[in-house]
Amino acid sequence: MAKLELKGVSKSYGEGSQKRKVLADINLTIEDREIVAIVGYSGVGKTTLISLIAGLIQPDEGTITMDGKPITGPGRDRGVVFQNYALLPWLTTYQNVALAVDEAFPEVPADKRKARVAETLALVNLSAAHHKRPKELSGGMRQRVSIARALAMDPEVLLLDEPFGALDALTRGTLQKEVENIFRREKKTMVMITNDVEEAVLLADRIVPLSVGPGATLGPEVAVDLPRPRDKKALATCLDAKRMRVQVIDYLLKEASDKRAARALKTGQAV
């Protein structure tokens, strides 16, 4: 049985003449302990897709299941890491993570909950910053807190919504390595949203492109059958990695071009 399965999922926003279909007929199966990267342009519906899997919103059509059971709302079996960190600014690093642990494990004794927080902060190399508030942390450190908060709940699935999009290149590279190390250690199923094809090749087992909207849908998947751990410099000259990048980029470029041509034909404008 698949860990996650989306069948015929569609989602629209707005009402009447202003109604806009964001996603159309999304079909996707994700296996246990697999990393799947959804790659697409900004604004095509990637965050909507991750929000549907998280249970934060519901589809207009189709079904989303986890272990064969319908997803009807948020749950501690799915941890979400947002691009904008979503930390409580008045709480320390420790308190932000502890809040999630207390919510997820209210029946667990306090000393064990504290140990869980400490272990998770150590996992993302934040033990020394446990007393700092978000404004005292760099962007990379804030994202580590966000990852720690999600991991501390011991979810079966991690959902990452462009988790490195707001970071500089050096910090991004460091966190990419840490996420892969966490995956190898924790054996979590991960769904990652990104607009960076190289990042997808570095981290994912499968890449699935998301076409241009409105009515974006999933394109042909690309299996990333490269050995782990992967080195970013080595991938830059790897012919197989290059082939995978070209395959995804070519699809996205063609889809964007076809959509522009269709709109131009409809409106009588030049492409």
Secondary structure, 3 states (H helix, E strand, C coil): CCCEEEEEEEEEECCHHHCEEEEEEEEEEECCCCEEEEECCCCCCHHHHHHHHHCCCCCCEEEEEECCEECCCCCCCEEEECCCCCCCCCCCHHHHHHHHHHHHCCCCCHHHHHHHHHHHHHHCCCHHHCCCCHHHCCHHHHHHHHHHHHHHCCCCEEEEECCCCCCCHHHHHHHHHHHHHHHHHHCCEEEEEECCHHHHHHHCCEEEEECCCCCECECCCEECCCCCCCCHHHHHHCHHHHHHHHHHHHHHHHHHHHHHHHHHHHHCCCC
